[in-house]
Amino acid sequence: MKDNLKTNLEILQYTKYMNVKSGKKILHTILILLLFVSCNDKAKQQEIADREAKLLEKEKSLASKEADYAFLVKMRDSIYKIQKKDTSYATKKWPAAILSPWTGKVICTESNCTDYVIGDQRIDSWEFTNDETQLLCKIINNNKLIRLYNGKYDGSEINLRYVTDSTESKIVEMNVLLNDIKPNKIKGTRTVTVNNQCIAKFTVELTRP
């Protein structure tokens, strides 16, 4: 009887030991699995982060290239505009119909300059000419050259400009726009600025002498 009880107790203790040992193994296995899953998740998270970083870098590179392309297109268009403008003024000779001498009548219509009074008028001879490099227009009175304009002509309108030397005490800038051109009459306007402080405006009418 005692021997059987001892044997049963030993079996019970052994079974308990095996159960505890088995439980520890299961727990250890679970911990290893959790650790593996955790490491695997971290690796995936790092992989995702790396992909996102590379994608962001590609987006930045693409944005930079797009900005460079837009800048180049803008610069190209600007160059085309300049070239087109230069081409429109490329002619270095006045048309034959303009070359003949004209009688010019200039009347002041607006002024806040003391040198010019509204209603004043002046009649001079206008001669369109050119040298080897540019278009010119001479203003002559009593057979004396009183002013020389630099000119531009685009086929539809004439632009004339005159500026006094920068060393002079009074800086006068004159701009003439002749945009009504007919065979025997040319009309337009002249704007005069004195020392960038006052402005006078005039009507201009050129007729055949």
C-alpha positions, 0 to 999 in steps of 0.5 A: 500500500505504501509502495503504491502510494509512493509510486503514485506520488512520484508519478504525479510529481513527474507529471507535474514536472513534465507539465511545467517543463512543457509549459515553459517550452510553449512559453519560450516558443511563443516568446520566440515567435513574438520576437520574430514577428516583432523583428519582422514588423520592424524590418517591414516598417524600415523597408516602407520608410526607405521606400517612402524616403526614396519616393520623396527624393524622386518627387523632389528631383522631378519637381526640380527638373520641372522647375528647370524646364519651366525656366528654360521654356520661359527664357526661350520664349523671352529670347524669341520675343527679343529676336522677333522684336529685333527683326521687326526693327531690323531695317536700316533704311527708310522706305522710299515714300518716307525719305522725301523731305516733310514740313513738320508742324508741332503744337503743344497740347499739354504741359507742366514745364515752364519751357513749353506753353500750351498752344505754342507751335513750331514749323520745321523741316523733317528729313528722314535719312540713315547712316550705315548702322541706324535710321535718323531724322533731322530737324532743320530750321533756316537751313540749320540742323537743330535736332537729330532723332534716332529712329525705328520703323516696323512697317506700320509706325515710326518711333523717334528718340532724342536725349541730351548729353548726360553732362548737360545741366538740363536733361531733355528726352523727346519721344515721337510716335508717328502711327498715322502714315499716309502717302502725303501726310503723317500724324502722331505725337511727341512727348518731352520730359525735362529732368524727369520732373515735368512733361509736355505733349504735342501733336505732330503733323508732317506734310509734303512741302 
